[in-house]
Amino acid sequence: MKTIKKLFAVALIAALFTSCYTEEIVVVDPYVEVNSGPSLNQVLSQYEIFYVDIDASSGNLAVPFLQKAFTVSFRNGTIFANNNLSGLGQNGGGFGIDVGAYDTFGYELDAYHDLDGDYSFDVRVLSGNEIELFHPSTGAVYILVGYQRSTFDYDLVFYNNIHYFLQEFEAWEKIYTSEEGEINPFDNENFLQFLPAGVSGNFRSSEDGSGTSINNIFWDYDGIYDVNDVPGDFYLKTLTLDYNFPDNEFFDLTVIDDETIELFQVNTGTTYQFRGRGYIQFRTATDGKSKNAPKLRKKTADIKAEIKALTAKKAAALKK
């Protein structure tokens, strides 16, 4: 009988211990990255400016304030951006203009753009000085490369994107024609306008007299413009004006300052200078006025594809 009582006591104690034990099951979300490194605020403040690398970005690139920026900066809750090439490195001490505010929650970045609205990004630190901004709503992935202002090559960004610089003025007015060079039809063209690719092309020219108001310019010609590198000379570019008739014009393009360009016509040996009129500060995504029209950057390959398509369209039209 004592043996039975002892066995019963052992069984009772075991049951009590079993009932008091609760197994804790931890479910780990495979999509949440546990980061034991620096906070997102520390990552963003580590670099003074971030270059928006459109060519390395992917997905449905549809976040306007990133799409039109060459650089962005995150400073004490304020977002700064360099949306223009004219004045790049000088505007805002190199940071650009104040375009909005931001907050961080873990590795989530919430951006509040003054004009484009609110956007939330999942942020991932890549190798070196690169970070990835993923916008879940559109699937857009932007690659940002961090630099200090003192080591950032503003000239490299300027000359690699010079086709956008030409679009930063409503018109370019001819201010100089050299005495050297053969007389040619381009001598009569006093205004140029460079635009994003459209139905019939991306540039226009006019023979209106110097001093004509921009709003009163009559555009006599249109066509396709293209800018390309010159091997061995980083600061020299070639500019092709492919008119919507058989003749084309070929120039060596040099930038004199933030509002003046020089065109050397290869075939005639004539040098021209044009000054920009009607500076366009790119910051609005919705305003339909031309002076505030959005400039959304595209991948270099996409720009070349658009120009190729326009050129093919022109060639087909000339054959008819």
VMD Tcl script that draws the C-alpha trace (Angstrom):
set ca {
  {0.00 0.00 0.00}
  {2.89 2.38 0.84}
  {4.41 1.59 -2.55}
  {1.18 2.54 -4.34}
  {0.99 5.83 -2.39}
  {4.60 6.67 -3.31}
  {3.94 5.96 -7.01}
  {0.80 8.11 -6.88}
  {2.75 10.98 -5.28}
  {5.46 10.82 -7.96}
  {2.82 10.83 -10.73}
  {1.02 13.78 -9.13}
  {4.21 15.85 -8.87}
  {5.11 15.07 -12.50}
  {1.64 16.14 -13.63}
  {1.88 19.41 -11.71}
  {5.28 20.23 -13.26}
  {3.95 19.39 -16.73}
  {0.87 21.58 -16.35}
  {2.98 24.54 -15.18}
  {5.32 24.38 -18.19}
  {4.30 26.34 -21.27}
  {6.35 26.05 -24.44}
  {7.01 29.45 -26.00}
  {7.02 29.34 -29.79}
  {8.68 32.27 -31.55}
  {7.59 32.87 -35.13}
  {10.22 34.74 -37.11}
  {8.98 36.75 -40.05}
  {11.44 35.93 -42.86}
  {10.80 39.32 -44.46}
  {11.85 41.35 -41.42}
  {15.58 41.90 -41.26}
  {16.90 42.20 -37.71}
  {19.53 44.92 -37.89}
  {22.02 45.20 -35.08}
  {24.09 47.84 -36.89}
  {23.63 51.61 -37.05}
  {20.16 53.14 -37.04}
  {18.67 54.45 -40.28}
  {19.16 58.01 -39.07}
  {22.85 57.26 -38.57}
  {23.08 55.76 -42.07}
  {21.38 58.78 -43.67}
  {23.50 61.31 -41.77}
  {26.75 59.47 -42.49}
  {26.90 61.07 -45.95}
  {26.15 64.69 -46.82}
  {24.62 63.92 -50.21}
  {23.35 60.85 -52.04}
  {23.58 60.58 -55.82}
  {20.39 59.09 -57.28}
  {21.73 56.44 -59.66}
  {18.86 56.08 -62.13}
  {20.79 53.66 -64.35}
  {21.26 51.26 -61.42}
  {17.66 51.63 -60.20}
  {14.90 49.28 -61.30}
  {11.21 48.48 -61.25}
  {8.38 50.85 -62.00}
  {10.29 54.07 -61.40}
  {7.43 56.32 -60.41}
  {8.44 58.41 -57.40}
  {8.63 61.95 -58.86}
  {10.84 63.65 -56.27}
  {13.52 60.95 -56.67}
  {13.03 60.65 -60.42}
  {13.86 64.30 -61.04}
  {16.68 64.64 -58.50}
  {20.37 64.25 -59.26}
  {21.18 64.24 -55.54}
  {19.20 64.15 -52.30}
  {20.28 64.88 -48.74}
  {18.70 63.99 -45.41}
  {19.61 66.57 -42.79}
  {17.95 66.78 -39.38}
  {14.49 65.92 -40.69}
  {14.71 68.02 -43.88}
  {15.11 66.67 -47.42}
  {17.26 68.67 -49.83}
  {17.59 67.97 -53.55}
  {19.63 69.08 -56.56}
  {17.03 68.92 -59.34}
  {18.91 71.21 -61.72}
  {22.35 71.05 -63.28}
  {22.62 74.81 -63.64}
  {24.15 75.89 -60.34}
  {24.95 72.33 -59.30}
  {27.44 72.40 -56.44}
  {26.57 76.01 -55.59}
  {22.85 75.98 -54.85}
  {22.25 75.61 -51.12}
  {25.95 75.15 -50.44}
  {25.94 72.04 -52.63}
  {22.88 70.47 -50.98}
  {20.38 72.05 -53.39}
  {16.95 73.26 -52.33}
  {14.67 72.32 -49.43}
  {11.96 70.06 -50.88}
  {10.36 68.39 -47.86}
  {10.73 66.51 -44.59}
  {11.30 62.92 -43.44}
  {10.94 60.55 -40.49}
  {12.45 57.13 -39.81}
  {10.94 54.13 -38.05}
  {13.40 51.28 -37.80}
  {14.57 50.89 -41.39}
  {11.48 52.54 -42.88}
  {11.88 56.00 -44.39}
  {8.79 58.21 -44.59}
  {9.27 61.16 -46.95}
  {6.91 64.13 -47.05}
  {7.59 66.09 -50.24}
  {6.26 69.65 -50.33}
  {4.65 69.18 -53.74}
  {4.78 65.51 -54.73}
  {3.15 64.08 -51.60}
  {4.06 61.36 -49.10}
  {6.09 58.22 -49.80}
  {7.24 55.34 -47.58}
  {10.32 53.28 -48.38}
  {11.92 50.15 -46.99}
  {15.64 50.89 -46.75}
  {18.43 48.38 -47.14}
  {22.14 49.10 -46.77}
  {24.14 47.68 -49.65}
  {27.89 47.25 -49.89}
  {30.11 50.29 -49.53}
  {28.33 53.64 -49.59}
  {25.15 52.49 -51.35}
  {21.64 52.20 -49.98}
  {18.49 50.83 -51.59}
  {15.10 52.52 -51.29}
  {12.22 50.15 -52.05}
  {8.78 51.68 -52.61}
  {6.29 48.83 -51.92}
  {3.29 50.53 -53.56}
  {4.92 50.68 -57.00}
  {7.76 48.17 -56.75}
  {10.26 50.90 -57.57}
  {13.82 50.35 -56.34}
  {16.11 53.38 -56.19}
  {19.86 53.10 -55.63}
  {21.44 56.00 -53.75}
  {25.22 56.43 -53.50}
  {26.53 58.44 -50.55}
  {29.29 61.08 -50.71}
  {30.67 64.02 -48.80}
  {30.39 67.35 -50.59}
  {34.16 67.82 -50.53}
  {34.75 64.57 -52.44}
  {31.66 64.52 -54.66}
  {32.44 65.09 -58.35}
  {29.80 67.65 -59.33}
  {31.44 68.08 -62.76}
  {31.08 64.37 -63.50}
  {27.34 64.52 -62.78}
  {26.98 67.68 -64.86}
  {28.74 66.41 -67.97}
  {27.24 62.92 -67.78}
  {23.77 64.48 -67.82}
  {24.34 67.46 -70.07}
  {21.31 66.64 -72.25}
  {19.18 67.63 -69.23}
  {21.11 70.88 -68.81}
  {19.99 71.93 -72.30}
  {16.37 71.48 -71.16}
  {16.73 73.79 -68.14}
  {15.97 76.96 -70.12}
  {12.84 77.80 -72.07}
  {15.00 78.94 -74.97}
  {18.63 79.49 -75.94}
  {19.32 82.78 -77.71}
  {22.26 83.23 -80.06}
  {24.56 85.96 -78.74}
  {27.66 85.46 -80.90}
  {28.65 84.28 -84.38}
  {32.33 84.12 -85.35}
  {33.64 85.85 -88.44}
  {35.52 82.68 -89.29}
  {33.65 79.95 -91.10}
  {31.53 79.52 -94.19}
  {28.14 81.18 -94.57}
  {25.44 78.57 -93.96}
  {21.68 78.32 -93.15}
  {22.30 77.94 -89.40}
  {23.56 81.54 -89.37}
  {19.89 82.57 -89.59}
  {18.69 80.53 -86.59}
  {18.70 82.69 -83.49}
  {16.84 80.53 -80.96}
  {17.03 76.89 -79.93}
  {14.78 74.96 -77.58}
  {15.55 71.51 -76.15}
  {12.71 69.33 -74.86}
  {12.02 65.83 -73.56}
  {11.32 63.41 -76.41}
  {7.91 64.04 -77.99}
  {5.86 62.90 -80.96}
  {7.83 64.80 -83.61}
  {11.17 65.22 -81.86}
  {12.87 66.94 -78.97}
  {14.20 70.27 -80.23}
  {12.98 73.36 -82.07}
  {14.69 76.33 -83.69}
  {13.62 79.78 -84.81}
  {14.82 82.51 -87.17}
  {13.09 85.25 -85.17}
  {15.22 88.30 -84.43}
  {17.35 88.57 -81.32}
  {15.50 90.00 -78.34}
  {12.16 88.41 -79.25}
  {10.06 87.60 -76.18}
  {10.08 83.88 -75.42}
  {6.29 83.74 -75.53}
  {6.28 85.31 -79.01}
  {8.90 83.10 -80.64}
  {7.69 81.33 -83.78}
  {9.42 77.99 -84.07}
  {10.35 77.47 -87.73}
  {11.94 74.03 -87.48}
  {11.87 70.98 -85.26}
  {13.67 67.67 -85.08}
  {15.75 65.41 -82.87}
  {18.77 66.38 -80.81}
  {21.36 64.03 -79.38}
  {24.43 64.59 -77.20}
  {27.37 62.18 -77.19}
  {30.80 61.91 -75.60}
  {34.09 62.71 -77.29}
  {36.68 60.01 -76.49}
  {39.61 61.43 -74.55}
  {37.97 64.79 -73.75}
  {35.60 64.67 -70.79}
  {34.53 68.33 -71.13}
  {33.73 68.23 -74.86}
  {30.52 66.78 -76.27}
  {29.03 66.45 -79.73}
  {25.58 67.84 -80.48}
  {23.59 66.58 -83.45}
  {20.53 68.50 -84.64}
  {18.60 66.08 -86.83}
  {15.98 68.27 -88.53}
  {12.71 66.88 -89.82}
  {14.02 67.23 -93.36}
  {17.12 65.66 -94.94}
  {19.71 68.14 -93.61}
  {21.44 67.67 -90.24}
  {23.75 69.95 -88.28}
  {26.78 68.68 -86.34}
  {28.53 70.63 -83.57}
  {31.16 70.33 -80.91}
  {29.43 71.44 -77.70}
  {31.27 73.25 -74.90}
  {29.73 74.67 -71.73}
  {31.10 78.12 -70.91}
  {29.12 78.69 -67.70}
  {25.79 77.82 -66.07}
  {23.82 79.68 -68.74}
  {26.07 79.86 -71.81}
  {27.06 77.21 -74.36}
  {29.36 77.31 -77.38}
  {28.67 75.39 -80.58}
  {31.42 74.84 -83.12}
  {29.94 73.79 -86.46}
  {32.23 71.07 -87.73}
  {31.32 71.34 -91.44}
  {31.71 75.12 -91.79}
  {34.21 76.05 -89.07}
  {31.81 78.59 -87.54}
  {31.54 79.14 -83.79}
  {28.28 80.20 -82.14}
  {27.42 81.07 -78.57}
  {23.95 80.77 -77.04}
  {22.71 82.05 -73.70}
  {19.86 80.44 -71.80}
  {16.66 82.44 -71.25}
  {13.82 81.53 -68.92}
  {15.54 79.35 -66.31}
  {13.33 76.43 -65.24}
  {13.68 75.33 -61.63}
  {12.44 71.76 -61.57}
  {10.45 71.05 -58.45}
  {6.76 70.66 -59.40}
  {5.29 67.39 -60.63}
  {1.71 68.49 -61.26}
  {1.76 72.11 -62.40}
  {1.11 72.23 -66.13}
  {2.89 75.53 -66.72}
  {5.94 75.12 -68.93}
  {8.21 76.96 -66.49}
  {7.39 74.40 -63.81}
  {7.08 71.35 -66.05}
  {8.45 68.17 -64.50}
  {11.78 66.82 -65.65}
  {11.83 63.12 -64.85}
  {15.18 61.46 -65.41}
  {15.34 58.31 -67.49}
  {17.88 55.56 -67.86}
  {20.56 56.38 -70.43}
  {19.60 53.31 -72.46}
  {15.95 54.44 -72.54}
  {16.91 57.91 -73.77}
  {19.00 56.44 -76.58}
  {16.14 54.08 -77.48}
  {13.72 57.02 -77.72}
  {16.11 58.94 -79.97}
  {16.61 55.86 -82.14}
  {12.84 55.42 -82.47}
  {12.36 59.08 -83.42}
  {15.15 58.83 -86.00}
  {13.59 55.71 -87.51}
  {10.21 57.46 -87.63}
  {11.76 60.41 -89.47}
  {13.53 58.12 -91.95}
  {10.27 56.31 -92.69}
  {8.45 59.62 -93.23}
  {11.10 60.87 -95.67}
  {10.71 57.72 -97.77}
  {7.01 58.40 -98.39}
}
mol new
graphics top color blue
foreach p $ca { graphics top sphere $p radius 0.5 }
foreach p [lrange $ca 0 end-1] q [lrange $ca 1 end] { graphics top cylinder $p $q radius 0.2 }
display resetview
